[in-house]
Amino acid sequence: MTFNDIFKSNFLENVTAVSPLDMVLTIVLAFGIGMFIFYVYKKTYQGVMYSSSFGVTLIALTMITSQVILAVTSNVVLSLGMVGALSIVRFRTAIKEPLDLAFLFWSIAVGIILAAGMIPLAIIGSIIIGLILLVFVNKKSHVAPYIVVLSCSDSDAELEATTILQSHTNKLIVKSKSAATDKIEINYEIRLRDDDTSFINDLVKVAGVNSAILVSYNGDYMG
């Protein structure tokens, strides 16, 4: 080993492993496509409470992934070390909406594709995916589903309330029913004939009906 080998710096050799043009181009494109993913997420969000931090996470995740993959592709030894480092990472944040998982995977995939130099695939693929999500996620059914939670004191009140519901709906399905000594609780899935919900007021006027609640139903019924 010579004197020069002792002071030889592998770190300085890696400085020029990725050209500045590649770095800037990858980060700028990752930011641009990340903003597009954020826009699609914002327009297609159907949850109860919108989280802007998750949208910003999609942008950051696209940029971070592109930088990591850009570094890995420039150094084989680094790629092996990166696999070991990422294997110990544990994510504890729960995904509340199934569609959120698709957006996370989309951001990661775009970062990988950009860093691999497949720019047309990243741009064109993201545009197609975004348009498909905007069309299908925002597509509304012709008749919105609802859930009616009905609480009655006896079977006669239940029968009369059911008759009122049938006269104001196109579809009536019993989702669950529980009975106690002096209380009957039923959950109905209904399809309204129009936007008029005044029949809920008529239900509580029926003798023996304790309460009637109408709630929006998104299809994820928990019984």
C-alpha positions, 0 to 999 in steps of 0.5 A, a space after each residue: 500500500 502506497 502513501 497515496 492509497 492511505 489518503 485515497 477517498 472513496 467518498 470523493 470518488 462518488 461525488 461525480 457518480 451521478 451528473 448534476 444534470 441527472 440529479 436536477 432533472 430527476 428531482 424536478 420531474 419527480 416533484 412535477 409528477 408528485 404534484 400531479 399525484 397530489 392533485 389526483 388524490 385531492 380530487 378523488 378523496 372520498 374519506 370523512 376527513 381530508 388530510 393535507 399532510 398525506 398529500 404532501 407525503 405523496 410528493 415527498 415520497 416520489 422525490 425521496 424514492 427517485 433520489 434513493 434509486 438514483 444513488 443505488 443505480 450508480 453504485 452496486 455496493 451501495 445498492 446492497 447496503 441500501 437493501 439491508 438498511 431499508 429492511 429494518 424500517 418499520 412503518 406504523 401509520 395505518 392506512 385508513 382508505 384502501 385507495 390511499 395504498 394505491 397512491 402510495 405505491 404510485 408515488 414509489 413506482 414513479 420515483 423508481 421509474 424516473 431514477 431508472 431513466 424511463 421518463 416517457 413511461 413515468 409521465 405517460 403512465 402517470 397521466 393515464 393512471 390519473 385520468 382513470 382514477 378521476 373517471 372511475 373514483 368520481 363516478 357516482 351511482 344513479 341512486 345513492 345508498 343510505 342506511 336507516 337505523 330504526 328503534 321501535 318498542 314493539 312489532 306493530 310499530 316496526 311493521 308500520 314504519 317498514 310500510 312507510 319506508 317501502 312507500 318512499 324507497 325503491 329498494 329496502 333491505 334489512 342489514 341487521 336486526 336486534 331485539 330486546 324485551 322492550 326494544 327492537 333495533 333494525 338497520 335498513 339499506 335503502 335507495 331513495 326515489 328522490 332527494 326528499 328525506 321528510 319521511 324520517 320525520 313521519 317515522 318518529 311520529 309513529 306510535 312505538 317508534 323511539 328514533 329514526 336515523 338516516 345516514 349516508 352509506 358508502 358500501 363498507 357496512 360493518 354489521 
